[in-house]
Amino acid sequence: MPKLGPIKRRDLIAYLRQLGFEGPVAGGKHEYMQRGANRLRIPNSHRGDISLDLLREILNQGGITRQEWEQL
């Protein structure tokens, strides 16, 4: 069960797959993952973790509630 906080990109992708997203797929400057009609942009790889603020933005864009995220 991931807590809401900084996270590694590969862990974010793994958790999003558990929530039913497919991908990541190349799409211009960023990769994206998709669940139904909902397309979620994934940040590019970089040295550090994905910050809490960016994680919240990603979850909001994907229509994922905090409760749904923490129940993984």
PyMOL Python script that loads the backbone (N, CA, C, O; Angstrom):
from pymol import cmd

cmd.read_pdbstr("""\
ATOM      1  N   MET A   1       0.847  -1.167   0.000  1.00  0.00           N
ATOM      2  CA  MET A   1       0.000   0.000   0.000  1.00  0.00           C
ATOM      3  C   MET A   1       0.900   1.240   0.000  1.00  0.00           C
ATOM      4  O   MET A   1       1.520   1.545   1.019  1.00  0.00           O
ATOM      5  N   PRO A   2       0.982   1.971  -1.143  1.00  0.00           N
ATOM      6  CA  PRO A   2       1.851   3.153  -1.197  1.00  0.00           C
ATOM      7  C   PRO A   2       1.220   4.327  -0.463  1.00  0.00           C
ATOM      8  O   PRO A   2       0.027   4.596  -0.605  1.00  0.00           O
ATOM      9  N   LYS A   3       2.030   5.016   0.317  1.00  0.00           N
ATOM     10  CA  LYS A   3       1.515   6.233   0.938  1.00  0.00           C
ATOM     11  C   LYS A   3       1.692   7.378  -0.046  1.00  0.00           C
ATOM     12  O   LYS A   3       2.480   7.295  -0.988  1.00  0.00           O
ATOM     13  N   LEU A   4       0.963   8.418   0.185  1.00  0.00           N
ATOM     14  CA  LEU A   4       1.034   9.581  -0.686  1.00  0.00           C
ATOM     15  C   LEU A   4       2.296  10.359  -0.338  1.00  0.00           C
ATOM     16  O   LEU A   4       2.369  10.993   0.714  1.00  0.00           O
ATOM     17  N   GLY A   5       3.270  10.312  -1.205  1.00  0.00           N
ATOM     18  CA  GLY A   5       4.536  10.986  -0.975  1.00  0.00           C
ATOM     19  C   GLY A   5       5.442  10.809  -2.184  1.00  0.00           C
ATOM     20  O   GLY A   5       5.023  10.249  -3.196  1.00  0.00           O
ATOM     21  N   PRO A   6       6.683  11.282  -2.087  1.00  0.00           N
ATOM     22  CA  PRO A   6       7.618  11.115  -3.209  1.00  0.00           C
ATOM     23  C   PRO A   6       7.722   9.648  -3.630  1.00  0.00           C
ATOM     24  O   PRO A   6       7.667   8.744  -2.796  1.00  0.00           O
ATOM     25  N   ILE A   7       7.873   9.429  -4.945  1.00  0.00           N
ATOM     26  CA  ILE A   7       7.861   8.068  -5.468  1.00  0.00           C
ATOM     27  C   ILE A   7       8.774   7.976  -6.683  1.00  0.00           C
ATOM     28  O   ILE A   7       8.940   8.949  -7.419  1.00  0.00           O
ATOM     29  N   LYS A   8       9.356   6.820  -6.888  1.00  0.00           N
ATOM     30  CA  LYS A   8      10.184   6.587  -8.066  1.00  0.00           C
ATOM     31  C   LYS A   8       9.278   6.389  -9.281  1.00  0.00           C
ATOM     32  O   LYS A   8       8.161   5.890  -9.153  1.00  0.00           O
ATOM     33  N   ARG A   9       9.759   6.777 -10.445  1.00  0.00           N
ATOM     34  CA  ARG A   9       8.976   6.696 -11.676  1.00  0.00           C
ATOM     35  C   ARG A   9       8.544   5.256 -11.966  1.00  0.00           C
ATOM     36  O   ARG A   9       7.388   5.017 -12.317  1.00  0.00           O
ATOM     37  N   ARG A  10       9.452   4.307 -11.824  1.00  0.00           N
ATOM     38  CA  ARG A  10       9.097   2.917 -12.131  1.00  0.00           C
ATOM     39  C   ARG A  10       8.027   2.382 -11.174  1.00  0.00           C
ATOM     40  O   ARG A  10       7.196   1.564 -11.568  1.00  0.00           O
ATOM     41  N   ASP A  11       8.047   2.844  -9.908  1.00  0.00           N
ATOM     42  CA  ASP A  11       7.013   2.430  -8.957  1.00  0.00           C
ATOM     43  C   ASP A  11       5.671   3.054  -9.328  1.00  0.00           C
ATOM     44  O   ASP A  11       4.633   2.398  -9.236  1.00  0.00           O
ATOM     45  N   LEU A  12       5.686   4.320  -9.747  1.00  0.00           N
ATOM     46  CA  LEU A  12       4.455   4.981 -10.182  1.00  0.00           C
ATOM     47  C   LEU A  12       3.823   4.206 -11.327  1.00  0.00           C
ATOM     48  O   LEU A  12       2.616   3.966 -11.322  1.00  0.00           O
ATOM     49  N   ILE A  13       4.621   3.815 -12.299  1.00  0.00           N
ATOM     50  CA  ILE A  13       4.108   3.067 -13.450  1.00  0.00           C
ATOM     51  C   ILE A  13       3.521   1.728 -13.000  1.00  0.00           C
ATOM     52  O   ILE A  13       2.455   1.329 -13.468  1.00  0.00           O
ATOM     53  N   ALA A  14       4.208   1.040 -12.100  1.00  0.00           N
ATOM     54  CA  ALA A  14       3.718  -0.255 -11.609  1.00  0.00           C
ATOM     55  C   ALA A  14       2.379  -0.097 -10.882  1.00  0.00           C
ATOM     56  O   ALA A  14       1.469  -0.902 -11.079  1.00  0.00           O
ATOM     57  N   TYR A  15       2.257   0.929 -10.049  1.00  0.00           N
ATOM     58  CA  TYR A  15       1.002   1.153  -9.311  1.00  0.00           C
ATOM     59  C   TYR A  15      -0.125   1.550 -10.259  1.00  0.00           C
ATOM     60  O   TYR A  15      -1.266   1.122 -10.084  1.00  0.00           O
ATOM     61  N   LEU A  16       0.192   2.368 -11.264  1.00  0.00           N
ATOM     62  CA  LEU A  16      -0.844   2.749 -12.218  1.00  0.00           C
ATOM     63  C   LEU A  16      -1.333   1.534 -13.012  1.00  0.00           C
ATOM     64  O   LEU A  16      -2.515   1.449 -13.346  1.00  0.00           O
ATOM     65  N   ARG A  17      -0.448   0.612 -13.309  1.00  0.00           N
ATOM     66  CA  ARG A  17      -0.869  -0.621 -13.991  1.00  0.00           C
ATOM     67  C   ARG A  17      -1.820  -1.417 -13.109  1.00  0.00           C
ATOM     68  O   ARG A  17      -2.780  -2.008 -13.604  1.00  0.00           O
ATOM     69  N   GLN A  18      -1.558  -1.436 -11.799  1.00  0.00           N
ATOM     70  CA  GLN A  18      -2.456  -2.132 -10.871  1.00  0.00           C
ATOM     71  C   GLN A  18      -3.843  -1.490 -10.858  1.00  0.00           C
ATOM     72  O   GLN A  18      -4.841  -2.156 -10.583  1.00  0.00           O
ATOM     73  N   LEU A  19      -3.896  -0.201 -11.157  1.00  0.00           N
ATOM     74  CA  LEU A  19      -5.171   0.510 -11.195  1.00  0.00           C
ATOM     75  C   LEU A  19      -5.851   0.413 -12.563  1.00  0.00           C
ATOM     76  O   LEU A  19      -6.898   1.025 -12.776  1.00  0.00           O
ATOM     77  N   GLY A  20      -5.267  -0.347 -13.488  1.00  0.00           N
ATOM     78  CA  GLY A  20      -5.909  -0.585 -14.776  1.00  0.00           C
ATOM     79  C   GLY A  20      -5.406   0.258 -15.927  1.00  0.00           C
ATOM     80  O   GLY A  20      -5.977   0.207 -17.016  1.00  0.00           O
ATOM     81  N   PHE A  21      -4.355   1.034 -15.720  1.00  0.00           N
ATOM     82  CA  PHE A  21      -3.786   1.828 -16.809  1.00  0.00           C
ATOM     83  C   PHE A  21      -2.879   0.954 -17.659  1.00  0.00           C
ATOM     84  O   PHE A  21      -2.228   0.045 -17.145  1.00  0.00           O
ATOM     85  N   GLU A  22      -2.835   1.226 -18.954  1.00  0.00           N
ATOM     86  CA  GLU A  22      -1.967   0.504 -19.877  1.00  0.00           C
ATOM     87  C   GLU A  22      -0.876   1.437 -20.373  1.00  0.00           C
ATOM     88  O   GLU A  22      -1.097   2.641 -20.504  1.00  0.00           O
ATOM     89  N   GLY A  23       0.282   0.896 -20.646  1.00  0.00           N
ATOM     90  CA  GLY A  23       1.387   1.704 -21.155  1.00  0.00           C
ATOM     91  C   GLY A  23       2.608   1.551 -20.272  1.00  0.00           C
ATOM     92  O   GLY A  23       2.686   0.591 -19.504  1.00  0.00           O
ATOM     93  N   PRO A  24       3.525   2.426 -20.350  1.00  0.00           N
ATOM     94  CA  PRO A  24       3.520   3.723 -21.020  1.00  0.00           C
ATOM     95  C   PRO A  24       3.791   3.615 -22.514  1.00  0.00           C
ATOM     96  O   PRO A  24       4.470   2.707 -22.993  1.00  0.00           O
ATOM     97  N   VAL A  25       3.225   4.586 -23.227  1.00  0.00           N
ATOM     98  CA  VAL A  25       3.327   4.682 -24.678  1.00  0.00           C
ATOM     99  C   VAL A  25       3.960   6.024 -25.019  1.00  0.00           C
ATOM    100  O   VAL A  25       3.652   7.040 -24.396  1.00  0.00           O
ATOM    101  N   ALA A  26       4.850   6.023 -26.018  1.00  0.00           N
ATOM    102  CA  ALA A  26       5.484   7.268 -26.435  1.00  0.00           C
ATOM    103  C   ALA A  26       4.435   8.184 -27.047  1.00  0.00           C
ATOM    104  O   ALA A  26       3.563   7.746 -27.798  1.00  0.00           O
ATOM    105  N   GLY A  27       4.540   9.475 -26.707  1.00  0.00           N
ATOM    106  CA  GLY A  27       3.563  10.418 -27.231  1.00  0.00           C
ATOM    107  C   GLY A  27       4.087  11.836 -27.232  1.00  0.00           C
ATOM    108  O   GLY A  27       3.626  12.660 -26.441  1.00  0.00           O
ATOM    109  N   GLY A  28       5.020  12.139 -28.082  1.00  0.00           N
ATOM    110  CA  GLY A  28       5.576  13.490 -28.126  1.00  0.00           C
ATOM    111  C   GLY A  28       6.694  13.655 -27.111  1.00  0.00           C
ATOM    112  O   GLY A  28       7.626  12.852 -27.071  1.00  0.00           O
ATOM    113  N   LYS A  29       6.604  14.698 -26.289  1.00  0.00           N
ATOM    114  CA  LYS A  29       7.658  14.971 -25.315  1.00  0.00           C
ATOM    115  C   LYS A  29       7.580  14.067 -24.092  1.00  0.00           C
ATOM    116  O   LYS A  29       8.593  13.854 -23.426  1.00  0.00           O
ATOM    117  N   HIS A  30       6.403  13.529 -23.779  1.00  0.00           N
ATOM    118  CA  HIS A  30       6.220  12.676 -22.611  1.00  0.00           C
ATOM    119  C   HIS A  30       5.540  11.375 -23.009  1.00  0.00           C
ATOM    120  O   HIS A  30       4.818  11.310 -24.004  1.00  0.00           O
ATOM    121  N   GLU A  31       5.784  10.351 -22.219  1.00  0.00           N
ATOM    122  CA  GLU A  31       5.037   9.111 -22.375  1.00  0.00           C
ATOM    123  C   GLU A  31       3.699   9.291 -21.675  1.00  0.00           C
ATOM    124  O   GLU A  31       3.532  10.185 -20.844  1.00  0.00           O
ATOM    125  N   TYR A  32       2.752   8.433 -22.021  1.00  0.00           N
ATOM    126  CA  TYR A  32       1.467   8.484 -21.354  1.00  0.00           C
ATOM    127  C   TYR A  32       0.964   7.073 -21.097  1.00  0.00           C
ATOM    128  O   TYR A  32       1.409   6.110 -21.721  1.00  0.00           O
ATOM    129  N   MET A  33       0.023   6.977 -20.160  1.00  0.00           N
ATOM    130  CA  MET A  33      -0.660   5.729 -19.868  1.00  0.00           C
ATOM    131  C   MET A  33      -2.145   6.001 -20.051  1.00  0.00           C
ATOM    132  O   MET A  33      -2.607   7.133 -19.902  1.00  0.00           O
ATOM    133  N   GLN A  34      -2.883   4.952 -20.375  1.00  0.00           N
ATOM    134  CA  GLN A  34      -4.284   5.139 -20.702  1.00  0.00           C
ATOM    135  C   GLN A  34      -5.152   4.100 -20.014  1.00  0.00           C
ATOM    136  O   GLN A  34      -4.786   2.930 -19.909  1.00  0.00           O
ATOM    137  N   ARG A  35      -6.325   4.557 -19.542  1.00  0.00           N
ATOM    138  CA  ARG A  35      -7.358   3.679 -18.974  1.00  0.00           C
ATOM    139  C   ARG A  35      -8.676   4.169 -19.538  1.00  0.00           C
ATOM    140  O   ARG A  35      -9.183   5.218 -19.141  1.00  0.00           O
ATOM    141  N   GLY A  36      -9.221   3.410 -20.459  1.00  0.00           N
ATOM    142  CA  GLY A  36     -10.437   3.845 -21.143  1.00  0.00           C
ATOM    143  C   GLY A  36     -10.141   5.089 -21.965  1.00  0.00           C
ATOM    144  O   GLY A  36      -9.192   5.112 -22.749  1.00  0.00           O
ATOM    145  N   ALA A  37     -10.956   6.126 -21.783  1.00  0.00           N
ATOM    146  CA  ALA A  37     -10.751   7.378 -22.503  1.00  0.00           C
ATOM    147  C   ALA A  37      -9.810   8.320 -21.760  1.00  0.00           C
ATOM    148  O   ALA A  37      -9.467   9.385 -22.273  1.00  0.00           O
ATOM    149  N   ASN A  38      -9.391   7.938 -20.559  1.00  0.00           N
ATOM    150  CA  ASN A  38      -8.544   8.787 -19.727  1.00  0.00           C
ATOM    151  C   ASN A  38      -7.072   8.566 -20.066  1.00  0.00           C
ATOM    152  O   ASN A  38      -6.550   7.463 -19.910  1.00  0.00           O
ATOM    153  N   ARG A  39      -6.412   9.623 -20.531  1.00  0.00           N
ATOM    154  CA  ARG A  39      -4.992   9.570 -20.887  1.00  0.00           C
ATOM    155  C   ARG A  39      -4.204  10.348 -19.836  1.00  0.00           C
ATOM    156  O   ARG A  39      -4.514  11.502 -19.540  1.00  0.00           O
ATOM    157  N   LEU A  40      -3.185   9.704 -19.280  1.00  0.00           N
ATOM    158  CA  LEU A  40      -2.421  10.259 -18.167  1.00  0.00           C
ATOM    159  C   LEU A  40      -0.972  10.442 -18.574  1.00  0.00           C
ATOM    160  O   LEU A  40      -0.293   9.469 -18.902  1.00  0.00           O
ATOM    161  N   ARG A  41      -0.487  11.683 -18.558  1.00  0.00           N
ATOM    162  CA  ARG A  41       0.897  11.978 -18.942  1.00  0.00           C
ATOM    163  C   ARG A  41       1.840  11.578 -17.814  1.00  0.00           C
ATOM    164  O   ARG A  41       1.589  11.883 -16.648  1.00  0.00           O
ATOM    165  N   ILE A  42       2.932  10.890 -18.170  1.00  0.00           N
ATOM    166  CA  ILE A  42       3.921  10.405 -17.209  1.00  0.00           C
ATOM    167  C   ILE A  42       5.177  11.257 -17.337  1.00  0.00           C
ATOM    168  O   ILE A  42       5.635  11.511 -18.451  1.00  0.00           O
ATOM    169  N   PRO A  43       5.746  11.704 -16.213  1.00  0.00           N
ATOM    170  CA  PRO A  43       6.975  12.504 -16.296  1.00  0.00           C
ATOM    171  C   PRO A  43       8.134  11.692 -16.854  1.00  0.00           C
ATOM    172  O   PRO A  43       8.195  10.474 -16.683  1.00  0.00           O
ATOM    173  N   ASN A  44       9.050  12.378 -17.522  1.00  0.00           N
ATOM    174  CA  ASN A  44      10.239  11.727 -18.055  1.00  0.00           C
ATOM    175  C   ASN A  44      11.147  11.254 -16.922  1.00  0.00           C
ATOM    176  O   ASN A  44      11.058  11.741 -15.795  1.00  0.00           O
ATOM    177  N   SER A  45      12.009  10.312 -17.234  1.00  0.00           N
ATOM    178  CA  SER A  45      12.963   9.808 -16.252  1.00  0.00           C
ATOM    179  C   SER A  45      13.920  10.916 -15.857  1.00  0.00           C
ATOM    180  O   SER A  45      14.359  11.703 -16.695  1.00  0.00           O
ATOM    181  N   HIS A  46      14.237  10.969 -14.582  1.00  0.00           N
ATOM    182  CA  HIS A  46      15.251  11.876 -14.077  1.00  0.00           C
ATOM    183  C   HIS A  46      15.833  11.280 -12.807  1.00  0.00           C
ATOM    184  O   HIS A  46      15.344  10.258 -12.326  1.00  0.00           O
ATOM    185  N   ARG A  47      16.837  11.881 -12.271  1.00  0.00           N
ATOM    186  CA  ARG A  47      17.561  11.286 -11.142  1.00  0.00           C
ATOM    187  C   ARG A  47      16.722  11.121  -9.885  1.00  0.00           C
ATOM    188  O   ARG A  47      16.742  10.060  -9.260  1.00  0.00           O
ATOM    189  N   GLY A  48      16.000  12.139  -9.518  1.00  0.00           N
ATOM    190  CA  GLY A  48      15.276  12.120  -8.249  1.00  0.00           C
ATOM    191  C   GLY A  48      13.905  11.481  -8.349  1.00  0.00           C
ATOM    192  O   GLY A  48      13.461  11.058  -9.416  1.00  0.00           O
ATOM    193  N   ASP A  49      13.255  11.426  -7.205  1.00  0.00           N
ATOM    194  CA  ASP A  49      11.894  10.911  -7.134  1.00  0.00           C
ATOM    195  C   ASP A  49      10.906  11.946  -7.657  1.00  0.00           C
ATOM    196  O   ASP A  49      11.225  13.129  -7.770  1.00  0.00           O
ATOM    197  N   ILE A  50       9.705  11.480  -7.973  1.00  0.00           N
ATOM    198  CA  ILE A  50       8.610  12.364  -8.345  1.00  0.00           C
ATOM    199  C   ILE A  50       8.085  12.976  -7.054  1.00  0.00           C
ATOM    200  O   ILE A  50       7.774  12.258  -6.104  1.00  0.00           O
ATOM    201  N   SER A  51       7.987  14.294  -7.020  1.00  0.00           N
ATOM    202  CA  SER A  51       7.604  14.997  -5.793  1.00  0.00           C
ATOM    203  C   SER A  51       6.139  14.753  -5.440  1.00  0.00           C
ATOM    204  O   SER A  51       5.348  14.295  -6.264  1.00  0.00           O
ATOM    205  N   LEU A  52       5.807  15.067  -4.205  1.00  0.00           N
ATOM    206  CA  LEU A  52       4.438  14.928  -3.727  1.00  0.00           C
ATOM    207  C   LEU A  52       3.481  15.795  -4.541  1.00  0.00           C
ATOM    208  O   LEU A  52       2.395  15.343  -4.904  1.00  0.00           O
ATOM    209  N   ASP A  53       3.871  17.029  -4.830  1.00  0.00           N
ATOM    210  CA  ASP A  53       3.003  17.924  -5.605  1.00  0.00           C
ATOM    211  C   ASP A  53       2.730  17.375  -6.998  1.00  0.00           C
ATOM    212  O   ASP A  53       1.591  17.409  -7.465  1.00  0.00           O
ATOM    213  N   LEU A  54       3.764  16.869  -7.667  1.00  0.00           N
ATOM    214  CA  LEU A  54       3.587  16.309  -9.006  1.00  0.00           C
ATOM    215  C   LEU A  54       2.759  15.027  -8.947  1.00  0.00           C
ATOM    216  O   LEU A  54       1.933  14.785  -9.827  1.00  0.00           O
ATOM    217  N   LEU A  55       2.970  14.204  -7.920  1.00  0.00           N
ATOM    218  CA  LEU A  55       2.172  12.985  -7.767  1.00  0.00           C
ATOM    219  C   LEU A  55       0.704  13.335  -7.605  1.00  0.00           C
ATOM    220  O   LEU A  55      -0.152  12.702  -8.223  1.00  0.00           O
ATOM    221  N   ARG A  56       0.397  14.335  -6.784  1.00  0.00           N
ATOM    222  CA  ARG A  56      -1.000  14.762  -6.608  1.00  0.00           C
ATOM    223  C   ARG A  56      -1.605  15.216  -7.928  1.00  0.00           C
ATOM    224  O   ARG A  56      -2.755  14.897  -8.231  1.00  0.00           O
ATOM    225  N   GLU A  57      -0.830  15.962  -8.715  1.00  0.00           N
ATOM    226  CA  GLU A  57      -1.296  16.435 -10.008  1.00  0.00           C
ATOM    227  C   GLU A  57      -1.579  15.258 -10.958  1.00  0.00           C
ATOM    228  O   GLU A  57      -2.582  15.257 -11.672  1.00  0.00           O
ATOM    229  N   ILE A  58      -0.692  14.265 -10.958  1.00  0.00           N
ATOM    230  CA  ILE A  58      -0.863  13.084 -11.804  1.00  0.00           C
ATOM    231  C   ILE A  58      -2.115  12.310 -11.393  1.00  0.00           C
ATOM    232  O   ILE A  58      -2.908  11.908 -12.245  1.00  0.00           O
ATOM    233  N   LEU A  59      -2.289  12.105 -10.096  1.00  0.00           N
ATOM    234  CA  LEU A  59      -3.456  11.366  -9.608  1.00  0.00           C
ATOM    235  C   LEU A  59      -4.744  12.120  -9.926  1.00  0.00           C
ATOM    236  O   LEU A  59      -5.744  11.507 -10.302  1.00  0.00           O
ATOM    237  N   ASN A  60      -4.728  13.425  -9.781  1.00  0.00           N
ATOM    238  CA  ASN A  60      -5.896  14.232 -10.096  1.00  0.00           C
ATOM    239  C   ASN A  60      -6.232  14.138 -11.584  1.00  0.00           C
ATOM    240  O   ASN A  60      -7.398  13.998 -11.953  1.00  0.00           O
ATOM    241  N   GLN A  61      -5.219  14.214 -12.426  1.00  0.00           N
ATOM    242  CA  GLN A  61      -5.404  14.111 -13.871  1.00  0.00           C
ATOM    243  C   GLN A  61      -5.986  12.742 -14.238  1.00  0.00           C
ATOM    244  O   GLN A  61      -6.786  12.633 -15.167  1.00  0.00           O
ATOM    245  N   GLY A  62      -5.582  11.702 -13.507  1.00  0.00           N
ATOM    246  CA  GLY A  62      -6.060  10.361 -13.798  1.00  0.00           C
ATOM    247  C   GLY A  62      -7.371  10.001 -13.137  1.00  0.00           C
ATOM    248  O   GLY A  62      -7.891   8.904 -13.340  1.00  0.00           O
ATOM    249  N   GLY A  63      -7.918  10.925 -12.339  1.00  0.00           N
ATOM    250  CA  GLY A  63      -9.183  10.645 -11.654  1.00  0.00           C
ATOM    251  C   GLY A  63      -9.024   9.616 -10.551  1.00  0.00           C
ATOM    252  O   GLY A  63      -9.956   8.865 -10.263  1.00  0.00           O
ATOM    253  N   ILE A  64      -7.853   9.573  -9.931  1.00  0.00           N
ATOM    254  CA  ILE A  64      -7.556   8.598  -8.882  1.00  0.00           C
ATOM    255  C   ILE A  64      -7.647   9.304  -7.530  1.00  0.00           C
ATOM    256  O   ILE A  64      -6.967  10.304  -7.299  1.00  0.00           O
ATOM    257  N   THR A  65      -8.483   8.785  -6.648  1.00  0.00           N
ATOM    258  CA  THR A  65      -8.620   9.378  -5.321  1.00  0.00           C
ATOM    259  C   THR A  65      -7.473   8.936  -4.424  1.00  0.00           C
ATOM    260  O   THR A  65      -6.805   7.938  -4.694  1.00  0.00           O
ATOM    261  N   ARG A  66      -7.259   9.686  -3.365  1.00  0.00           N
ATOM    262  CA  ARG A  66      -6.216   9.326  -2.402  1.00  0.00           C
ATOM    263  C   ARG A  66      -6.520   7.962  -1.785  1.00  0.00           C
ATOM    264  O   ARG A  66      -5.620   7.144  -1.597  1.00  0.00           O
ATOM    265  N   GLN A  67      -7.787   7.724  -1.472  1.00  0.00           N
ATOM    266  CA  GLN A  67      -8.188   6.450  -0.886  1.00  0.00           C
ATOM    267  C   GLN A  67      -7.894   5.291  -1.851  1.00  0.00           C
ATOM    268  O   GLN A  67      -7.364   4.257  -1.445  1.00  0.00           O
ATOM    269  N   GLU A  68      -8.240   5.474  -3.115  1.00  0.00           N
ATOM    270  CA  GLU A  68      -7.984   4.445  -4.119  1.00  0.00           C
ATOM    271  C   GLU A  68      -6.478   4.172  -4.242  1.00  0.00           C
ATOM    272  O   GLU A  68      -6.063   3.020  -4.368  1.00  0.00           O
ATOM    273  N   TRP A  69      -5.666   5.231  -4.205  1.00  0.00           N
ATOM    274  CA  TRP A  69      -4.211   5.116  -4.308  1.00  0.00           C
ATOM    275  C   TRP A  69      -3.638   4.357  -3.113  1.00  0.00           C
ATOM    276  O   TRP A  69      -2.789   3.482  -3.284  1.00  0.00           O
ATOM    277  N   GLU A  70      -4.093   4.683  -1.918  1.00  0.00           N
ATOM    278  CA  GLU A  70      -3.524   4.086  -0.707  1.00  0.00           C
ATOM    279  C   GLU A  70      -4.026   2.677  -0.453  1.00  0.00           C
ATOM    280  O   GLU A  70      -3.482   1.982   0.406  1.00  0.00           O
ATOM    281  N   GLN A  71      -5.055   2.232  -1.179  1.00  0.00           N
ATOM    282  CA  GLN A  71      -5.562   0.863  -1.015  1.00  0.00           C
ATOM    283  C   GLN A  71      -4.850  -0.148  -1.900  1.00  0.00           C
ATOM    284  O   GLN A  71      -5.174  -1.335  -1.855  1.00  0.00           O
ATOM    285  N   LEU A  72      -3.890   0.291  -2.701  1.00  0.00           N
ATOM    286  CA  LEU A  72      -3.160  -0.646  -3.561  1.00  0.00           C
ATOM    287  C   LEU A  72      -2.398  -1.651  -2.746  1.00  0.00           C
ATOM    288  O   LEU A  72      -1.726  -2.517  -3.305  1.00  0.00           O
TER     289      LEU A  72
END
""", "prot")
cmd.dss("prot")
cmd.show_as("cartoon", "prot")
cmd.util.cbc("prot")
cmd.orient("prot")
